[in-house]
Amino acid sequence: MYMITFKLIGSCGSVTDPNNVRDLLTAHFAPADGIEHVTATADPGDDRIDLVLFSLADSEAEAMLTARAACLRALERAPELIAWRLSDGAAGDGPGTR
């Protein structure tokens, strides 16, 4: 399992509760994405949500690519998330455990 982190950047007027954003994202994840768990946190009034995804994959690179694709797909499909985008700083956080 690999831990992947992303930052979502949003704008005022969009869904801002991290748990709601997480739920909207995960509703669009598919079993083939291999994402086992997602957490979302933000400071009050912040326009950024920090995501941590735990992904089953054969490598960290595969976990990163699959998780990024799943997030982008969810952002495209969930109209409530139209004001959110992935930051370019998405990265994996070291070796996963299998």
MDAnalysis code that builds the backbone (N, CA, C; Angstrom):
import MDAnalysis as mda
import numpy as np

u = mda.Universe.empty(294, n_residues=98, atom_resindex=np.repeat(np.arange(98), 3), trajectory=True)
u.add_TopologyAttr("name", ["N", "CA", "C"] * 98)
u.add_TopologyAttr("resid", np.arange(1, 99))
u.add_TopologyAttr("resname", ["MET", "TYR", "MET", "ILE", "THR", "PHE", "LYS", "LEU", "ILE", "GLY", "SER", "CYS", "GLY", "SER", "VAL", "THR", "ASP", "PRO", "ASN", "ASN", "VAL", "ARG", "ASP", "LEU", "LEU", "THR", "ALA", "HIS", "PHE", "ALA", "PRO", "ALA", "ASP", "GLY", "ILE", "GLU", "HIS", "VAL", "THR", "ALA", "THR", "ALA", "ASP", "PRO", "GLY", "ASP", "ASP", "ARG", "ILE", "ASP", "LEU", "VAL", "LEU", "PHE", "SER", "LEU", "ALA", "ASP", "SER", "GLU", "ALA", "GLU", "ALA", "MET", "LEU", "THR", "ALA", "ARG", "ALA", "ALA", "CYS", "LEU", "ARG", "ALA", "LEU", "GLU", "ARG", "ALA", "PRO", "GLU", "LEU", "ILE", "ALA", "TRP", "ARG", "LEU", "SER", "ASP", "GLY", "ALA", "ALA", "GLY", "ASP", "GLY", "PRO", "GLY", "THR", "ARG"])
u.atoms.positions = np.array([
    [0.854, -1.166, 0.000],
    [0.000, 0.000, 0.000],
    [0.904, 1.234, 0.000],
    [0.514, 2.215, -0.770],
    [1.286, 3.443, -0.898],
    [0.444, 4.637, -0.448],
    [1.111, 5.574, 0.213],
    [0.455, 6.803, 0.638],
    [0.801, 7.901, -0.364],
    [-0.228, 8.506, -0.932],
    [-0.073, 9.572, -1.908],
    [-0.748, 10.818, -1.358],
    [-0.105, 11.962, -1.517],
    [-0.699, 13.212, -1.042],
    [-0.946, 14.159, -2.213],
    [-2.057, 14.859, -2.120],
    [-2.417, 15.883, -3.098],
    [-2.926, 17.102, -2.361],
    [-2.833, 18.226, -3.012],
    [-3.453, 19.454, -2.518],
    [-4.497, 19.865, -3.543],
    [-5.695, 20.131, -3.046],
    [-6.741, 20.696, -3.886],
    [-6.792, 22.187, -3.610],
    [-6.868, 22.975, -4.657],
    [-6.977, 24.421, -4.539],
    [-8.382, 24.794, -5.003],
    [-9.080, 25.585, -4.200],
    [-10.453, 25.951, -4.529],
    [-10.668, 27.445, -4.508],
    [-11.917, 27.818, -4.713],
    [-12.263, 29.231, -4.672],
    [-13.501, 29.407, -3.821],
    [-13.736, 30.626, -3.403],
    [-14.891, 30.929, -2.560],
    [-16.177, 30.524, -3.269],
    [-17.146, 30.121, -2.479],
    [-18.441, 29.782, -3.032],
    [-18.585, 28.326, -3.419],
    [-17.489, 27.579, -3.403],
    [-17.585, 26.156, -3.737],
    [-17.795, 25.351, -2.460],
    [-18.014, 24.057, -2.613],
    [-18.074, 23.171, -1.456],
    [-16.733, 23.289, -0.748],
    [-16.757, 23.588, 0.551],
    [-15.492, 23.841, 1.244],
    [-15.218, 22.899, 2.412],
    [-16.210, 22.172, 2.889],
    [-15.973, 21.258, 3.996],
    [-15.131, 20.085, 3.485],
    [-13.975, 19.846, 4.103],
    [-13.094, 18.781, 3.614],
    [-13.780, 17.416, 3.523],
    [-14.631, 17.101, 4.493],
    [-15.309, 15.803, 4.462],
    [-16.276, 15.709, 3.291],
    [-16.962, 16.799, 2.974],
    [-17.868, 16.800, 1.817],
    [-17.085, 16.657, 0.522],
    [-15.965, 17.352, 0.428],
    [-15.125, 17.243, -0.772],
    [-14.616, 15.813, -0.915],
    [-14.147, 15.234, 0.175],
    [-13.673, 13.840, 0.155],
    [-14.789, 12.900, -0.322],
    [-15.994, 13.075, 0.226],
    [-17.107, 12.207, -0.149],
    [-17.476, 12.360, -1.622],
    [-17.454, 13.587, -2.118],
    [-17.757, 13.818, -3.537],
    [-16.690, 13.194, -4.439],
    [-15.437, 13.298, -4.029],
    [-14.360, 12.669, -4.803],
    [-14.508, 11.153, -4.815],
    [-14.619, 10.568, -3.642],
    [-14.612, 9.110, -3.553],
    [-15.841, 8.481, -4.201],
    [-16.921, 9.229, -4.325],
    [-18.110, 8.708, -5.012],
    [-17.809, 8.397, -6.474],
    [-16.767, 9.005, -7.014],
    [-16.413, 8.807, -8.418],
    [-15.205, 7.898, -8.610],
    [-14.649, 7.373, -7.520],
    [-13.553, 6.420, -7.633],
    [-14.124, 5.054, -7.998],
    [-13.367, 4.289, -8.769],
    [-13.769, 2.949, -9.172],
    [-12.919, 1.917, -8.426],
    [-13.442, 0.712, -8.226],
    [-12.634, -0.322, -7.565],
    [-11.280, -0.532, -8.250],
    [-11.238, -0.399, -9.553],
    [-9.980, -0.589, -10.286],
    [-8.929, 0.458, -9.941],
    [-9.346, 1.581, -9.332],
    [-8.397, 2.617, -8.930],
    [-7.517, 2.145, -7.774],
    [-7.989, 1.163, -7.014],
    [-7.199, 0.617, -5.911],
    [-7.043, 1.558, -4.729],
    [-7.887, 2.552, -4.624],
    [-7.787, 3.499, -3.510],
    [-8.579, 2.942, -2.331],
    [-7.858, 2.679, -1.246],
    [-8.452, 2.029, -0.085],
    [-9.002, 3.010, 0.947],
    [-8.378, 4.155, 1.076],
    [-8.775, 5.103, 2.126],
    [-8.347, 6.505, 1.705],
    [-9.169, 7.500, 2.071],
    [-8.860, 8.901, 1.760],
    [-9.170, 9.744, 2.988],
    [-8.240, 10.637, 3.325],
    [-8.523, 11.642, 4.344],
    [-8.399, 13.015, 3.695],
    [-9.151, 13.962, 4.240],
    [-9.120, 15.338, 3.738],
    [-9.133, 16.279, 4.928],
    [-8.205, 17.232, 4.938],
    [-8.124, 18.204, 6.022],
    [-7.886, 19.594, 5.454],
    [-8.310, 20.590, 6.218],
    [-8.087, 21.990, 5.822],
    [-8.178, 22.864, 7.054],
    [-7.476, 23.975, 7.023],
    [-7.619, 24.971, 8.067],
    [-8.870, 25.779, 7.772],
    [-9.596, 26.220, 8.810],
    [-10.807, 27.009, 8.574],
    [-10.520, 28.230, 7.697],
    [-11.371, 28.441, 6.712],
    [-11.234, 29.596, 5.832],
    [-10.167, 29.448, 4.771],
    [-9.494, 28.301, 4.745],
    [-8.429, 28.086, 3.771],
    [-9.030, 27.700, 2.425],
    [-8.355, 28.039, 1.356],
    [-8.826, 27.656, 0.021],
    [-8.054, 26.447, -0.498],
    [-7.504, 25.672, 0.435],
    [-6.727, 24.488, 0.087],
    [-7.179, 23.326, 0.969],
    [-7.312, 22.160, 0.357],
    [-7.614, 20.940, 1.100],
    [-6.478, 19.964, 0.846],
    [-5.945, 19.425, 1.921],
    [-4.880, 18.428, 1.827],
    [-5.522, 17.038, 1.813],
    [-5.218, 16.266, 0.785],
    [-5.726, 14.907, 0.648],
    [-4.602, 13.906, 0.880],
    [-4.936, 12.823, 1.551],
    [-4.033, 11.695, 1.693],
    [-4.805, 10.472, 1.209],
    [-4.258, 9.798, 0.213],
    [-4.888, 8.616, -0.366],
    [-3.988, 7.416, -0.132],
    [-4.581, 6.310, 0.278],
    [-3.843, 5.065, 0.445],
    [-4.254, 4.148, -0.702],
    [-3.268, 3.781, -1.493],
    [-3.528, 3.098, -2.749],
    [-2.805, 1.759, -2.831],
    [-3.527, 0.762, -3.327],
    [-2.925, -0.532, -3.631],
    [-2.402, -0.463, -5.055],
    [-1.145, -0.728, -5.229],
    [-0.532, -0.698, -6.554],
    [0.760, -1.493, -6.501],
    [1.304, -1.778, -7.676],
    [2.559, -2.522, -7.742],
    [3.779, -1.651, -7.483],
    [3.621, -0.329, -7.649],
    [4.737, 0.586, -7.414],
    [4.195, 1.940, -6.982],
    [5.068, 2.753, -6.423],
    [4.658, 4.089, -6.015],
    [4.265, 4.924, -7.232],
    [4.990, 4.761, -8.324],
    [4.672, 5.513, -9.544],
    [3.281, 5.160, -10.051],
    [2.959, 3.873, -10.055],
    [1.626, 3.448, -10.486],
    [0.553, 3.996, -9.545],
    [0.821, 3.954, -8.237],
    [-0.133, 4.485, -7.257],
    [-0.380, 5.971, -7.498],
    [0.686, 6.713, -7.761],
    [0.582, 8.150, -8.010],
    [-0.253, 8.429, -9.259],
    [0.078, 7.752, -10.348],
    [-0.632, 7.986, -11.603],
    [-2.104, 7.607, -11.507],
    [-2.378, 6.479, -10.887],
    [-3.758, 6.025, -10.765],
    [-4.565, 6.943, -9.848],
    [-3.981, 7.331, -8.716],
    [-4.687, 8.221, -7.784],
    [-4.931, 9.589, -8.419],
    [-3.948, 10.091, -9.140],
    [-4.112, 11.391, -9.810],
    [-5.219, 11.313, -10.860],
    [-5.217, 10.254, -11.653],
    [-6.253, 10.083, -12.676],
    [-7.635, 9.970, -12.034],
    [-7.735, 9.246, -10.928],
    [-9.025, 9.094, -10.240],
    [-9.515, 10.444, -9.709],
    [-8.616, 11.233, -9.146],
    [-8.997, 12.558, -8.634],
    [-9.425, 13.481, -9.769],
    [-8.673, 13.487, -10.860],
    [-9.030, 14.341, -12.000],
    [-10.375, 13.935, -12.585],
    [-10.609, 12.634, -12.682],
    [-11.895, 12.138, -13.187],
    [-13.036, 12.597, -12.275],
    [-12.838, 12.483, -10.965],
    [-13.871, 12.899, -10.007],
    [-14.130, 14.400, -10.091],
    [-13.068, 15.190, -10.230],
    [-13.233, 16.641, -10.338],
    [-14.020, 17.012, -11.593],
    [-13.823, 16.261, -12.670],
    [-14.560, 16.515, -13.913],
    [-16.032, 16.125, -13.802],
    [-16.308, 15.066, -13.062],
    [-17.660, 14.503, -13.026],
    [-18.558, 15.092, -11.947],
    [-17.991, 15.648, -10.905],
    [-18.797, 16.179, -9.796],
    [-19.005, 17.676, -9.989],
    [-20.193, 18.102, -10.405],
    [-20.429, 19.529, -10.642],
    [-20.181, 20.384, -9.404],
    [-20.367, 19.799, -8.216],
    [-20.160, 20.548, -6.969],
    [-18.698, 20.918, -6.762],
    [-17.808, 20.238, -7.470],
    [-16.372, 20.476, -7.299],
    [-15.768, 21.286, -8.438],
    [-16.605, 21.963, -9.190],
    [-16.134, 22.690, -10.369],
    [-15.067, 23.741, -10.031],
    [-15.111, 24.276, -8.822],
    [-14.160, 25.327, -8.446],
    [-12.847, 24.770, -7.885],
    [-12.711, 23.457, -7.824],
    [-11.505, 22.846, -7.274],
    [-10.618, 22.286, -8.377],
    [-9.301, 22.315, -8.112],
    [-8.335, 21.733, -9.041],
    [-7.181, 21.160, -8.224],
    [-6.492, 20.200, -8.812],
    [-5.307, 19.634, -8.165],
    [-4.148, 20.600, -8.301],
    [-3.419, 20.779, -7.218],
    [-2.197, 21.568, -7.260],
    [-1.150, 20.779, -8.032],
    [-0.215, 21.457, -8.627],
    [0.858, 20.782, -9.353],
    [1.840, 20.086, -8.425],
    [1.725, 20.318, -7.131],
    [2.667, 19.754, -6.174],
    [2.318, 18.366, -5.683],
    [1.450, 17.635, -6.382],
    [1.060, 16.300, -5.945],
    [2.276, 15.383, -5.934],
    [2.380, 14.593, -4.878],
    [3.554, 13.726, -4.765],
    [3.265, 12.514, -3.910],
    [4.083, 11.503, -4.074],
    [4.050, 10.348, -3.188],
    [4.908, 10.665, -1.980],
    [4.660, 9.946, -0.910],
    [5.404, 10.190, 0.313],
    [6.215, 8.988, 0.740],
    [7.187, 8.647, -0.075],
    [8.103, 7.595, 0.320],
    [7.593, 6.205, 0.020],
    [8.372, 5.234, 0.370],
    [8.019, 3.869, 0.023],
    [6.792, 3.406, 0.771],
    [5.980, 2.627, 0.100],
    [4.796, 2.060, 0.740],
    [5.143, 0.719, 1.341],
    [4.205, 0.187, 2.065],
    [4.384, -1.163, 2.603],
    [3.431, -2.065, 1.869],
    [3.852, -3.258, 1.631],
    [3.017, -4.182, 0.859],
    [2.525, -5.288, 1.733],
])
